[in-house]
Amino acid sequence: MVNKELLDMLRCPHCVQESDGLLEYYKDSWLICQDCDRKYPIVDDIPVMLIDEGDKWIETGKEDLPVPPPPMD
C-alpha cells in the first residue's frame, strides 16, 4: 500500500502546471488524474508517474484497468 502522505503530495505531471492535477487512488493499483483522465500504475507500491505511462491508459475506462497493473515494459 502506498503511504497516505505520499498520495496527498502527488499530482499528475501532465496537468500540475495548469491545474490541480488531483489524483484518485483506485483499487490500490492506480492513480487517476481528475483533470485529464491519465492513469498511472502503482507497481510494487511505487507510483509510476511518467506521462508516457499515463498516456498508455488514457483511453481505458477505470473499470477496465487491470488489477494489478501489468509489468513495466
Contact map, one row per residue, 1 for C-alpha under 8 A:
1110000000000000000000000001000000000000000010000000000000000000000000000
1111011000000000000000000001000000000000000011100000000000000000000000000
1111111000000000000000000000000000000000000000000000000000000000000000000
0111111100000000000000000000000000000000000000000000000000000000000000000
0011111110000000000000000000000000000000000000000000000000000000000000000
0111111111000000000000000000000000000000000000000000000000000000000000000
0111111111000000000000001000000000000000000000000000000000000000000000000
0001111111000000000000000000000000000000000000000000000000000000000000000
0000111111100000000000000000000000000000000000000000000000000000000000000
0000011111110000000001100000000000000000000000000000000000000000000000000
0000000011111011000111100000000010000000000000000000000000000000000000000
0000000001111111000011100000000010000000000000001000000000000000000000000
0000000000111111100010000000000000000000000000001110000000000000000000000
0000000000011111100010000000000000000000000000000010000000000000000000000
0000000000111111111110000000000000110000000000000000000000000000000000000
0000000000111111111110000000000000000000000000000000000000000000000000000
0000000000001111111100000000000000000000000000000000000000000000000000000
0000000000000011111100000000000000000000000000000000000000000000000000000
0000000000000011111110000000000000100000000000000000000000000000000000000
0000000000100011111111000000000000100000000000000000000000000000000000000
0000000000111111001111100000000011110000000000000000000000000000000000000
0000000001110000000111110000000011100000000000000000000000000000000000000
0000000001110000000011111000001111000000000000000000000000000000000000000
0000000000000000000001111100011111000000000000000000000000000000000000000
0000001000000000000000111111111100000000000000000000000000000000000000000
0000000000000000000000011111111100000000000000000000000000000000000000000
0000000000000000000000001111110000000000000000000000000000000000001000000
1100000000000000000000001111110000000000010000000000000000000000000000000
0000000000000000000000001111111000000000111000000000000000000000001110000
0000000000000000000000011111111100000011110000100000000000000000000010000
0000000000000000000000111100111110000011110000100000000000000000000000000
0000000000000000000000111100011111001111000000000000000000000000000000000
0000000000110000000011110000001111111110000000000000000000000000000000000
0000000000000000000011110000000111111000000000000000000000000000000000000
0000000000000010001111000000000011111000000000000000000000000000000000000
0000000000000010000010000000000011111100000000000000000000000000000000000
0000000000000000000000000000000111111110000000000000000001000000000000000
0000000000000000000000000000000110011111000000000000011011000000000000000
0000000000000000000000000000011110001111100000000000111011000000000000000
0000000000000000000000000000011100000111110000111100110010000000000000000
0000000000000000000000000000111000000011111000111000110000000000000010000
0000000000000000000000000001111000000001111111110000000000000000000010000
0000000000000000000000000000100000000000111111110000000000000000000010100
0000000000000000000000000000000000000000011111000000000000000000000000000
1100000000000000000000000000000000000000011111100000000000000000000000000
0100000000000000000000000000000000000000011111110000000000000000000000000
0100000000000000000000000000011000000001111011111000000000000000000000000
0000000000000000000000000000000000000001111001111100100000000000000000000
0000000000011000000000000000000000000001100000111110110000000000000000000
0000000000001000000000000000000000000001000000011111110000000000000000000
0000000000001100000000000000000000000000000000001111111000000000000000000
0000000000000000000000000000000000000000000000000111111100000000000000000
0000000000000000000000000000000000000011100000011111111110000000000000000
0000000000000000000000000000000000000111100000001111111111000000000000000
0000000000000000000000000000000000000110000000000011111111000000000000000
0000000000000000000000000000000000000000000000000001111111100000000000000
0000000000000000000000000000000000000111000000000000111111110000000000000
0000000000000000000000000000000000001110000000000000011111111000000000000
0000000000000000000000000000000000000000000000000000000111111000000000000
0000000000000000000000000000000000000000000000000000000011111101100000000
0000000000000000000000000000000000000000000000000000000001111111100000000
0000000000000000000000000000000000000000000000000000000000011111100000000
0000000000000000000000000000000000000000000000000000000000001111100000000
0000000000000000000000000000000000000000000000000000000000011111110000000
0000000000000000000000000000000000000000000000000000000000011111111010000
0000000000000000000000000000000000000000000000000000000000000001111111000
0000000000000000000000000010100000000000000000000000000000000000111111000
0000000000000000000000000000100000000000000000000000000000000000011111000
0000000000000000000000000000110000000000111000000000000000000000111111100
0000000000000000000000000000000000000000000000000000000000000000011111110
0000000000000000000000000000000000000000001000000000000000000000000011111
0000000000000000000000000000000000000000000000000000000000000000000001111
0000000000000000000000000000000000000000000000000000000000000000000000111
